[in-house]
Amino acid sequence: MYDAIEDPYTYKNSTVLINKLDLQSQAELDAFEAEISSARAAEPLPDGSLNFVHYRAIHHHLFQDVYQWAGELRTVRISKGGNPFCFPENIEGQANQLFSDLRSADHLRRLGAQVFAKKAAHFLAELNAIHAFREGNGRSQLTFFALLADYAGHPLKIEKLSPEEMLAAMIASFDGDERRLSDVIYHLIE
């Protein structure tokens, strides 16, 4: 669960996010969100140019049945475990710069597997630190990254993904160590 102060995204006196089904139990919301976002992920994803607009469209696609604000940038400061994510007033600028850098790097195409994994780890670490949405960042990041990896010629073998290992690698990358994330990515493409 995220830490947030005066959060307009949650029900009054609760940490449960306001949702389209009006589920006020965290367990029920978690189950609904997982089921719906998985079903939406199995559908054709929105077309785009692998830019920030495309990333936001993917978030909207995955969570449109759950949250009114799907695809919209968060407006509150949040943190996890006391570690703050990008302040909302900086999200758009930071994300536009990150995606501009990705475009300048030719979306990581024509790279060997190890170099791709290293550069992709940096991109994912930065995207995670931005944390553009109030909820659903991890699933949106992975879905977008799978598209990017396909485009770059390094399709992911998602069946090899260990959620626990990926989470630990993302946490390490947030603390500045991207090696573990690079190793996870390399394992998924080799």
N, CA, C and O of each residue as an XYZ file, in Angstrom:
760
protein
N       0.852     -1.184      0.000
C       0.000      0.000      0.000
C       0.886      1.231      0.000
O       1.949      1.250      0.620
N       0.440      2.245     -0.694
C       1.167      3.501     -0.782
C       0.863      4.383      0.418
O      -0.206      4.299      1.023
N       1.832      5.232      0.747
C       1.625      6.271      1.750
C       1.215      7.534      0.991
O       1.876      7.927      0.030
N       0.142      8.156      1.418
C      -0.280      9.420      0.815
C      -0.966     10.240      1.884
O      -1.590      9.689      2.792
N      -0.856     11.546      1.783
C      -1.476     12.437      2.755
C      -2.671     13.105      2.090
O      -2.581     13.554      0.948
N      -3.804     13.172      2.813
C      -5.027     13.780      2.279
C      -5.255     13.319      0.853
O      -5.099     14.086     -0.098
N      -5.618     12.080      0.723
C      -5.696     11.450     -0.576
C      -7.117     11.501     -1.138
O      -7.994     10.795     -0.640
N      -7.364     12.317     -2.160
C      -8.701     12.400     -2.747
C      -9.069     11.157     -3.548
O     -10.203     11.030     -4.008
N      -8.121     10.242     -3.718
C      -8.377      9.017     -4.459
C      -9.021      7.934     -3.598
O      -9.477      6.919     -4.123
N      -9.064      8.137     -2.286
C      -9.564      7.098     -1.385
C     -10.897      7.481     -0.763
O     -11.267      8.652     -0.680
N     -11.606      6.434     -0.326
C     -12.845      6.672      0.420
C     -12.504      7.348      1.746
O     -11.426      7.142      2.304
N     -13.422      8.142      2.231
C     -13.219      8.867      3.489
C     -12.896      7.891      4.616
O     -13.540      6.852      4.760
N     -11.894      8.242      5.406
C     -11.432      7.433      6.544
C     -11.012      6.026      6.122
O     -11.215      5.064      6.862
N     -10.432      5.914      4.944
C     -10.040      4.616      4.406
C      -8.798      4.783      3.540
O      -8.469      5.892      3.119
N      -8.119      3.688      3.281
C      -7.015      3.697      2.326
C      -7.420      3.009      1.021
O      -6.600      2.877      0.113
N      -8.674      2.573      0.922
C      -9.164      1.905     -0.279
C      -9.449      2.957     -1.347
O     -10.104      3.966     -1.085
N      -8.950      2.707     -2.545
C      -9.143      3.646     -3.649
C     -10.590      3.635     -4.137
O     -11.201      2.575     -4.271
N     -11.122      4.809     -4.398
C     -12.466      4.936     -4.958
C     -12.464      4.250     -6.318
O     -11.586      4.494     -7.146
N     -13.450      3.393     -6.540
C     -13.474      2.598     -7.753
C     -14.874      2.528     -8.341
O     -15.852      2.864     -7.673
N     -14.967      2.101     -9.565
C     -16.224      2.110    -10.303
C     -17.269      1.150     -9.751
O     -18.465      1.371     -9.942
N     -16.846      0.091     -9.071
C     -17.805     -0.840     -8.476
C     -18.147     -0.474     -7.042
O     -18.959     -1.144     -6.404
N     -17.534      0.583     -6.533
C     -17.748      1.038     -5.163
C     -17.375     -0.035     -4.140
O     -18.011     -0.155     -3.093
N     -16.345     -0.805     -4.452
C     -15.836     -1.818     -3.524
C     -15.035     -1.098     -2.450
O     -14.094     -0.366     -2.755
N     -15.412     -1.308     -1.186
C     -14.722     -0.608     -0.110
C     -13.888     -1.540      0.761
O     -13.379     -1.139      1.807
N     -13.757     -2.770      0.324
C     -12.861     -3.736      0.960
C     -11.614     -3.840      0.093
O     -11.711     -4.058     -1.114
N     -10.436     -3.684      0.707
C      -9.188     -3.752     -0.063
C      -9.035     -5.106     -0.741
O      -8.596     -5.171     -1.889
N      -9.386     -6.176     -0.061
C      -9.256     -7.513     -0.643
C     -10.148     -7.661     -1.873
O      -9.723     -8.216     -2.886
N     -11.382     -7.168     -1.787
C     -12.296     -7.260     -2.932
C     -11.789     -6.409     -4.096
O     -11.835     -6.838     -5.249
N     -11.309     -5.211     -3.795
C     -10.783     -4.348     -4.842
C      -9.551     -4.978     -5.491
O      -9.424     -4.969     -6.715
N      -8.653     -5.520     -4.685
C      -7.451     -6.160     -5.227
C      -7.820     -7.299     -6.176
O      -7.239     -7.427     -7.254
N      -8.785     -8.125     -5.774
C      -9.201     -9.259     -6.601
C      -9.835     -8.775     -7.905
O      -9.528     -9.295     -8.978
N     -10.715     -7.781     -7.812
C     -11.371     -7.241     -9.001
C     -10.349     -6.608     -9.940
O     -10.365     -6.853    -11.147
N      -9.472     -5.802     -9.381
C      -8.453     -5.125    -10.177
C      -7.560     -6.125    -10.903
O      -7.271     -5.947    -12.086
N      -7.120     -7.169    -10.214
C      -6.255     -8.182    -10.822
C      -6.985     -8.918    -11.941
O      -6.420     -9.147    -13.010
N      -8.227     -9.285    -11.697
C      -9.005    -10.017    -12.710
C      -9.235     -9.161    -13.954
O      -9.010     -9.611    -15.078
N      -9.681     -7.934    -13.746
C     -10.016     -7.058    -14.873
C      -8.763     -6.634    -15.642
O      -8.763     -6.652    -16.872
N      -7.704     -6.257    -14.939
C      -6.502     -5.811    -15.656
C      -5.864     -6.977    -16.418
O      -5.291     -6.772    -17.488
N      -5.957     -8.193    -15.881
C      -5.444     -9.367    -16.607
C      -6.267     -9.621    -17.861
O      -5.715     -9.924    -18.918
N      -7.584     -9.499    -17.748
C      -8.451     -9.697    -18.915
C      -8.157     -8.635    -19.976
O      -8.073     -8.947    -21.164
N      -8.002     -7.390    -19.548
C      -7.708     -6.313    -20.498
C      -6.327     -6.503    -21.130
O      -6.135     -6.168    -22.299
N      -5.365     -7.035    -20.372
C      -4.021     -7.259    -20.910
C      -4.029     -8.319    -22.010
O      -3.168     -8.311    -22.889
N      -5.001     -9.228    -21.961
C      -5.109    -10.278    -22.976
C      -5.736     -9.765    -24.272
O      -5.663    -10.432    -25.304
N      -6.344     -8.601    -24.220
C      -6.936     -7.990    -25.408
C      -5.853     -7.262    -26.207
O      -4.759     -7.025    -25.696
N      -6.155     -6.907    -27.460
C      -5.194     -6.081    -28.201
C      -4.964     -4.763    -27.457
O      -5.910     -4.111    -27.012
N      -3.704     -4.390    -27.333
C      -3.346     -3.162    -26.627
C      -3.463     -1.965    -27.564
O      -3.421     -2.125    -28.784
N      -3.608     -0.769    -27.000
C      -3.691      0.424    -27.843
C      -2.433      0.583    -28.700
O      -1.318      0.319    -28.251
N      -2.640      1.016    -29.930
C      -1.514      1.347    -30.800
C      -0.888      2.648    -30.317
O      -1.536      3.470    -29.669
N       0.365      2.810    -30.642
C       1.037      4.042    -30.268
C       2.475      4.044    -30.723
O       2.926      3.136    -31.421
N       3.188      5.075    -30.318
C       4.564      5.296    -30.750
C       5.580      5.021    -29.651
O       6.687      5.558    -29.688
N       5.227      4.204    -28.685
C       6.110      3.892    -27.567
C       6.597      5.170    -26.884
O       7.767      5.295    -26.525
N       5.669      6.113    -26.716
C       5.970      7.365    -26.039
C       5.096      7.490    -24.788
O       4.376      6.556    -24.432
N       5.161      8.626    -24.137
C       4.428      8.806    -22.886
C       2.920      8.756    -23.107
O       2.191      8.230    -22.267
N       2.449      9.292    -24.217
C       1.021      9.229    -24.546
C       0.595      7.767    -24.685
O      -0.465      7.377    -24.195
N       1.412      6.973    -25.345
C       1.138      5.546    -25.517
C       1.118      4.835    -24.159
O       0.245      4.008    -23.897
N       2.076      5.161    -23.312
C       2.134      4.566    -21.970
C       0.861      4.871    -21.177
O       0.308      3.993    -20.516
N       0.411      6.105    -21.248
C      -0.821      6.492    -20.555
C      -2.024      5.759    -21.138
O      -2.935      5.381    -20.400
N      -2.037      5.557    -22.447
C      -3.134      4.828    -23.090
C      -3.161      3.371    -22.619
O      -4.233      2.785    -22.466
N      -1.999      2.800    -22.394
C      -1.938      1.422    -21.884
C      -2.511      1.369    -20.473
O      -3.282      0.463    -20.157
N      -2.149      2.318    -19.624
C      -2.708      2.347    -18.271
C      -4.231      2.477    -18.333
O      -4.952      1.780    -17.619
N      -4.706      3.366    -19.187
C      -6.153      3.529    -19.330
C      -6.799      2.224    -19.770
O      -7.824      1.818    -19.222
N      -6.205      1.570    -20.750
C      -6.748      0.307    -21.254
C      -6.855     -0.736    -20.137
O      -7.884     -1.396    -19.991
N      -5.797     -0.875    -19.362
C      -5.766     -1.907    -18.318
C      -6.739     -1.628    -17.176
O      -7.301     -2.562    -16.604
N      -6.946     -0.356    -16.837
C      -7.693     -0.015    -15.616
C      -8.981      0.765    -15.858
O      -9.575      1.272    -14.906
N      -9.425      0.871    -17.102
C     -10.613      1.649    -17.427
C     -11.882      1.144    -16.750
O     -12.809      1.922    -16.525
N     -11.940     -0.126    -16.427
C     -13.126     -0.692    -15.783
C     -13.088     -0.549    -14.267
O     -14.078     -0.816    -13.586
N     -11.947     -0.130    -13.747
C     -11.751     -0.082    -12.301
C     -11.781      1.351    -11.765
O     -12.457      1.631    -10.775
N     -11.045      2.257    -12.420
C     -10.886      3.612    -11.899
C     -11.311      4.667    -12.921
O     -11.001      4.566    -14.108
N     -12.016      5.664    -12.441
C     -12.438      6.786    -13.284
C     -11.235      7.519    -13.863
O     -11.307      8.057    -14.968
N     -10.141      7.543    -13.132
C      -8.951      8.295    -13.512
C      -7.912      7.465    -14.282
O      -6.761      7.885    -14.403
N      -8.296      6.318    -14.791
C      -7.351      5.465    -15.533
C      -6.689      6.269    -16.656
O      -7.367      6.937    -17.437
N      -5.384      6.197    -16.723
C      -4.617      6.891    -17.746
C      -4.281      8.328    -17.404
O      -3.531      8.974    -18.135
N      -4.818      8.842    -16.312
C      -4.539     10.219    -15.902
C      -3.393     10.243    -14.888
O      -3.241      9.330    -14.076
N      -2.598     11.300    -14.954
C      -1.477     11.440    -14.031
C      -1.984     11.716    -12.624
O      -2.964     12.434    -12.429
N      -1.299     11.134    -11.651
C      -1.726     11.346    -10.266
C      -1.474     12.792     -9.847
O      -0.605     13.476    -10.387
N      -2.256     13.231     -8.876
C      -2.186     14.625     -8.416
C      -1.727     14.727     -6.968
O      -1.660     15.824     -6.414
N      -1.413     13.597     -6.355
C      -0.969     13.610     -4.958
C       0.440     13.041     -4.859
O       0.883     12.259     -5.701
N       1.123     13.459     -3.810
C       2.439     12.902     -3.514
C       2.247     11.556     -2.835
O       1.441     11.420     -1.914
N       2.998     10.561     -3.299
C       2.921      9.237     -2.708
C       4.327      8.698     -2.474
O       5.306      9.132     -3.081
N       4.375      7.744     -1.576
C       5.635      7.063     -1.309
C       5.305      5.623     -0.962
O       4.150      5.274     -0.714
N       6.324      4.805     -0.949
C       6.162      3.419     -0.543
C       7.309      3.107      0.398
O       8.476      3.307      0.061
N       6.971      2.616      1.575
C       8.001      2.328      2.555
C       8.780      3.566      2.958
O       9.949      3.470      3.332
N       8.145      4.726      2.886
C       8.798      5.968      3.252
C       9.641      6.575      2.142
O      10.216      7.648      2.328
N       9.728      5.914      0.989
C      10.510      6.429     -0.137
C       9.582      7.153     -1.112
O       8.695      6.529     -1.696
N       9.774      8.454     -1.295
C       8.865      9.214     -2.160
C       9.108      8.956     -3.645
O      10.244      8.794     -4.090
N       8.014      8.923     -4.392
C       8.085      8.878     -5.842
C       8.102     10.321     -6.349
O       7.962     11.261     -5.567
N       8.271     10.486     -7.640
C       8.303     11.800     -8.270
C       7.106     12.634     -7.819
O       5.979     12.138     -7.794
N       7.340     13.874     -7.468
C       6.237     14.751     -7.074
C       5.330     14.971     -8.283
O       5.812     15.063     -9.412
N       4.024     15.054     -8.052
C       3.087     15.138     -9.184
C       3.342     16.310    -10.123
O       3.110     16.205    -11.328
N       3.815     17.415     -9.579
C       4.069     18.576    -10.433
C       5.246     18.366    -11.383
O       5.441     19.148    -12.313
N       6.035     17.308    -11.150
C       7.197     17.014    -11.993
C       7.000     15.809    -12.909
O       7.850     15.531    -13.755
N       5.889     15.092    -12.751
C       5.692     13.842    -13.487
C       5.771     14.055    -14.995
O       6.542     13.379    -15.676
N       4.990     14.979    -15.517
C       4.928     15.142    -16.966
C       6.295     15.511    -17.557
O       6.700     14.942    -18.570
N       6.991     16.437    -16.946
C       8.305     16.835    -17.450
C       9.312     15.703    -17.387
O      10.051     15.470    -18.343
N       9.343     15.001    -16.268
C      10.290     13.886    -16.121
C       9.967     12.762    -17.098
O      10.866     12.192    -17.716
N       8.686     12.448    -17.236
C       8.283     11.367    -18.141
C       8.567     11.751    -19.597
O       9.065     10.932    -20.369
N       8.253     12.979    -19.966
C       8.524     13.397    -21.343
C      10.016     13.319    -21.650
O      10.402     12.925    -22.751
N      10.861     13.690    -20.685
C      12.308     13.591    -20.900
C      12.739     12.131    -21.034
O      13.536     11.798    -21.911
N      12.221     11.266    -20.176
C      12.573      9.838    -20.221
C      12.182      9.229    -21.568
O      12.974      8.514    -22.181
N      10.980      9.510    -22.019
C      10.525      8.938    -23.288
C      11.236      9.591    -24.482
O      11.421      8.943    -25.513
N      11.625     10.834    -24.361
C      12.424     11.483    -25.402
C      13.792     10.805    -25.500
O      14.298     10.562    -26.596
N      14.378     10.505    -24.352
C      15.659      9.784    -24.331
C      15.508      8.399    -24.959
O      16.395      7.942    -25.680
N      14.388      7.734    -24.687
C      14.129      6.415    -25.265
C      14.046      6.519    -26.785
O      14.616      5.694    -27.499
N      13.340      7.528    -27.277
C      13.230      7.736    -28.729
C      14.620      8.026    -29.316
O      14.968      7.495    -30.371
N      15.407      8.858    -28.641
C      16.763      9.179    -29.120
C      17.651      7.941    -29.158
O      18.575      7.861    -29.967
N      17.374      6.987    -28.294
C      18.131      5.731    -28.263
C      17.508      4.687    -29.198
O      17.768      3.491    -29.067
N      16.685      5.154    -30.138
C      16.024      4.291    -31.124
C      15.240      3.159    -30.457
O      15.198      2.034    -30.956
N      14.626      3.481    -29.328
C      13.805      2.513    -28.582
C      14.575      1.220    -28.289
O      14.002      0.131    -28.244
N      15.884      1.371    -28.093
C      16.779      0.286    -27.677
C      16.907     -0.816    -28.731
O      17.205     -1.966    -28.411
N      16.681     -0.452    -29.967
C      16.811     -1.421    -31.058
C      18.276     -1.604    -31.444
O      19.129     -0.765    -31.157
N      18.535     -2.728    -32.104
C      19.863     -3.058    -32.626
C      20.930     -3.136    -31.533
O      22.076     -2.735    -31.740
N      20.544     -3.651    -30.387
C      21.482     -3.845    -29.283
C      21.589     -5.332    -28.978
O      20.618     -6.072    -29.138
N      22.758     -5.770    -28.542
C      22.900     -7.129    -28.062
C      22.087     -7.316    -26.788
O      21.683     -6.343    -26.152
N      21.853     -8.550    -26.426
C      20.975     -8.861    -25.290
C      21.451     -8.223    -23.982
O      20.641     -7.671    -23.239
N      22.747     -8.290    -23.694
C      23.237     -7.741    -22.426
C      23.138     -6.222    -22.387
O      22.771     -5.649    -21.361
N      23.460     -5.573    -23.489
C      23.366     -4.113    -23.537
C      21.895     -3.696    -23.456
O      21.547     -2.754    -22.744
N      21.040     -4.406    -24.189
C      19.609     -4.120    -24.112
C      19.125     -4.243    -22.663
O      18.430     -3.355    -22.169
N      19.481     -5.321    -21.988
C      19.033     -5.551    -20.608
C      19.493     -4.417    -19.696
O      18.734     -3.955    -18.845
N      20.717     -3.976    -19.870
C      21.245     -2.896    -19.026
C      20.510     -1.583    -19.275
O      20.113     -0.902    -18.329
N      20.329     -1.228    -20.539
C      19.645      0.026    -20.869
C      18.157     -0.047    -20.527
O      17.573      0.943    -20.088
N      17.551     -1.200    -20.724
C      16.142     -1.390    -20.374
C      15.949     -1.292    -18.864
O      14.949     -0.745    -18.399
N      16.897     -1.817    -18.101
C      16.816     -1.731    -16.636
C      16.833     -0.272    -16.199
O      16.086      0.122    -15.303
N      17.675      0.516    -16.825
C      17.726      1.943    -16.479
C      16.394      2.616    -16.816
O      15.860      3.376    -16.009
N      15.866      2.341    -17.994
C      14.582      2.924    -18.386
C      13.484      2.540    -17.391
O      12.738      3.400    -16.922
N      13.388      1.254    -17.072
C      12.345      0.801    -16.136
C      12.530      1.389    -14.747
O      11.551      1.747    -14.093
N      13.766      1.494    -14.291
C      14.028      2.080    -12.969
C      13.556      3.528    -12.925
O      12.942      3.956    -11.948
N      13.843      4.276    -13.981
C      13.416      5.671    -14.037
C      11.895      5.789    -14.139
O      11.290      6.642    -13.491
N      11.279      4.928    -14.958
C       9.825      4.951    -15.112
C       9.150      4.621    -13.776
O       8.134      5.219    -13.421
N       9.715      3.683    -13.055
C       9.166      3.328    -11.746
C       9.314      4.481    -10.755
O       8.399      4.738     -9.973
N      10.438      5.172    -10.775
C      10.646      6.295     -9.858
C       9.666      7.434    -10.154
O       9.268      8.163     -9.245
N       9.281      7.585    -11.412
C       8.285      8.598    -11.769
C       6.924      8.206    -11.209
O       6.218      9.050    -10.658
N       6.546      6.942    -11.343
C       5.287      6.416    -10.789
C       4.110      7.336    -11.148
O       3.491      7.953    -10.280
N       3.829      7.404    -12.432
C       2.900      8.392    -12.979
C       1.463      8.287    -12.473
O       0.735      9.279    -12.469
N       1.052      7.101    -12.049
C      -0.357      6.877    -11.720
C      -0.552      6.595    -10.232
O       0.382      6.191     -9.538
N      -1.747      6.809     -9.764
C      -2.039      6.571     -8.343
C      -1.965      5.089     -8.016
O      -1.606      4.721     -6.897
N      -2.295      4.242     -8.966
C      -2.253      2.779     -8.783
C      -2.050      2.158    -10.158
O      -2.378      2.771    -11.174
N      -1.519      0.962    -10.192
C      -1.375      0.232    -11.448
C      -0.087      0.507    -12.200
O       0.017      0.184    -13.384
N       0.891      1.094    -11.538
C       2.152      1.413    -12.201
C       2.917      0.166    -12.631
O       3.390      0.092    -13.765
N       3.040     -0.806    -11.747
C       3.816     -2.008    -12.058
C       3.267     -2.762    -13.246
O       4.025     -3.156    -14.132
N       1.959     -2.972    -13.282
C       1.356     -3.690    -14.405
C       1.477     -2.901    -15.701
O       1.706     -3.479    -16.764
N       1.325     -1.590    -15.615
C       1.468     -0.760    -16.811
C       2.912     -0.772    -17.299
O       3.163     -0.841    -18.502
N       3.855     -0.707    -16.371
C       5.272     -0.736    -16.739
C       5.613     -2.038    -17.445
O       6.271     -2.023    -18.486
N       5.176     -3.164    -16.894
C       5.499     -4.461    -17.480
C       4.840     -4.624    -18.850
O       5.462     -5.139    -19.779
N       3.599     -4.194    -18.977
C       2.895     -4.300    -20.255
C       3.587     -3.446    -21.315
O       3.818     -3.904    -22.434
N       3.915     -2.214    -20.962
C       4.616     -1.328    -21.894
C       5.987     -1.915    -22.231
O       6.394     -1.927    -23.393
N       6.689     -2.395    -21.219
C       8.027     -2.931    -21.443
C       7.997     -4.130    -22.383
O       8.900     -4.290    -23.204
N       6.978     -4.969    -22.277
C       6.861     -6.117    -23.187
C       6.733     -5.642    -24.635
O       7.323     -6.234    -25.538
N       5.964     -4.575    -24.854
C       5.849     -4.008    -26.204
C       7.198     -3.458    -26.679
O       7.607     -3.687    -27.817
N       7.873     -2.737    -25.796
C       9.173     -2.169    -26.121
C      10.177     -3.274    -26.453
O      10.912     -3.172    -27.436
N      10.207     -4.311    -25.647
C      11.142     -5.420    -25.874
C      10.864     -6.095    -27.218
O      11.799     -6.429    -27.945
N       9.592     -6.297    -27.554
C       9.245     -6.858    -28.862
C       9.771     -5.966    -29.982
O      10.405     -6.440    -30.925
N       9.501     -4.682    -29.864
C       9.912     -3.720    -30.881
C      11.434     -3.688    -31.030
O      11.954     -3.537    -32.135
N      12.133     -3.830    -29.920
C      13.597     -3.787    -29.926
C      14.228     -5.099    -30.390
O      15.447     -5.192    -30.529
N      13.393     -6.109    -30.629
C      13.915     -7.388    -31.095
C      14.340     -8.330    -29.988
O      15.092     -9.274    -30.227
N      13.861     -8.078    -28.773
C      14.171     -8.924    -27.624
C      12.879     -9.295    -26.891
O      12.668     -8.863    -25.758
N      12.009    -10.095    -27.531
C      10.735    -10.428    -26.883
C      10.946    -11.113    -25.534
O      11.871    -11.904    -25.350
N      10.060    -10.781    -24.602
C      10.149    -11.332    -23.252
C       9.490    -12.701    -23.179
O       8.472    -12.956    -23.822
N      10.087    -13.564    -22.391
C       9.473    -14.850    -22.055
C       8.831    -14.667    -20.675
O       9.399    -15.035    -19.647
N       7.638    -14.092    -20.690
C       6.945    -13.711    -19.454
C       6.745    -14.906    -18.525
O       6.727    -14.745    -17.305
N       6.596    -16.088    -19.088
C       6.392    -17.275    -18.246
C       7.581    -17.530    -17.321
O       7.444    -18.248    -16.331
N       8.732    -16.960    -17.624
C       9.917    -17.107    -16.778
C       9.981    -16.062    -15.662
O      10.860    -16.118    -14.802
N       9.047    -15.112    -15.679
C       9.075    -14.012    -14.714
C       8.666    -14.475    -13.321
O       7.614    -15.088    -13.141
N       9.498    -14.176    -12.354
C       9.173    -14.384    -10.941
C       8.755    -13.032    -10.378
O       9.588    -12.133    -10.267
N       7.468    -12.865    -10.015
C       7.030    -11.572     -9.484
C       7.838    -11.115     -8.271
O       8.119     -9.925     -8.128
N       8.210    -12.043     -7.407
C       8.979    -11.687     -6.216
C      10.363    -11.172     -6.601
O      10.849    -10.184     -6.052
N      10.987    -11.862     -7.557
C      12.319    -11.463     -8.007
C      12.257    -10.100     -8.707
O      13.131     -9.256     -8.514
N      11.228     -9.898     -9.510
C      11.071     -8.621    -10.211
C      10.861     -7.491     -9.206
O      11.455     -6.422     -9.343
N      10.026     -7.718     -8.205
C       9.771     -6.694     -7.191
C      11.062     -6.342     -6.450
O      11.364     -5.165     -6.250
N      11.815     -7.354     -6.047
C      13.079     -7.108     -5.343
C      14.047     -6.326     -6.227
O      14.754     -5.440     -5.746
N      14.079     -6.652     -7.511
C      14.964     -5.953     -8.443
C      14.522     -4.498     -8.636
O      15.359     -3.601     -8.736
N      13.210     -4.269     -8.689
C      12.710     -2.903     -8.839
C      13.029     -2.078     -7.592
O      13.380     -0.903     -7.700
N      12.911     -2.678     -6.427
C      13.244     -1.976     -5.182
C      14.731     -1.624     -5.157
O      15.110     -0.510     -4.794
N      15.567     -2.585     -5.548
C      17.011     -2.322     -5.591
C      17.320     -1.201     -6.583
O      18.185     -0.363     -6.327
N      16.618     -1.187     -7.708
C      16.870     -0.143     -8.707
C      16.447      1.225     -8.183
O      17.059      2.238     -8.521
N      15.404      1.257     -7.361
C      14.953      2.515     -6.766
C      16.035      3.072     -5.843
O      16.163      4.285     -5.676
N      16.808      2.170     -5.249
C      17.913      2.568     -4.376
C      19.211      2.794     -5.156
O      20.267      3.010     -4.562
N      19.128      2.742     -6.494
C      20.282      3.061     -7.325
C      21.060      1.887     -7.869
O      22.023      2.086     -8.609
N      20.671      0.652     -7.524
C      21.385     -0.529     -8.011
C      20.548     -1.201     -9.099
O      19.596     -1.920     -8.796
N      20.898     -0.969    -10.348
C      20.131     -1.501    -11.477
C      20.645     -2.857    -11.958
O      20.065     -3.439    -12.874
N      21.719     -3.369    -11.359
C      22.302     -4.641    -11.824
C      21.323     -5.802    -11.696
O      21.201     -6.621    -12.607
N      20.634     -5.868    -10.579
C      19.698     -6.971    -10.362
C      18.561     -6.936    -11.393
O      18.156     -7.975    -11.914
N      18.061     -5.753    -11.674
C      16.996     -5.599    -12.667
C      17.511     -5.965    -14.050
O      16.809     -6.616    -14.824
N      18.719     -5.555    -14.360
C      19.320     -5.924    -15.636
C      19.433     -7.446    -15.770
O      19.183     -7.997    -16.842
N      19.809     -8.120    -14.686
C      19.897     -9.589    -14.696
C      18.531    -10.231    -14.905
O      18.408    -11.204    -15.650
N      17.510     -9.693    -14.254
C      16.146    -10.225    -14.410
C      15.717    -10.086    -15.867
O      15.187    -11.029    -16.454
N      15.945     -8.920    -16.443
C      15.564     -8.691    -17.843
C      16.326     -9.617    -18.771
O      15.743    -10.215    -19.675
N      17.625     -9.737    -18.552
C      18.439    -10.616    -19.400
C      17.900    -12.043    -19.350
O      17.827    -12.714    -20.379
N      17.525    -12.505    -18.172
C      16.966    -13.855    -18.012
C      15.649    -14.003    -18.782
O      15.341    -15.084    -19.284
N      14.883    -12.930    -18.873
C      13.593    -12.988    -19.573
C      13.733    -12.973    -21.090
O      12.814    -13.384    -21.799
N      14.873    -12.504    -21.597
C      15.037    -12.423    -23.043
C      15.942    -13.511    -23.588
O      15.999    -13.698    -24.804
N      16.640    -14.223    -22.747
C      17.553    -15.265    -23.213
C      16.963    -16.636    -23.056
O      17.605    -17.627    -23.402
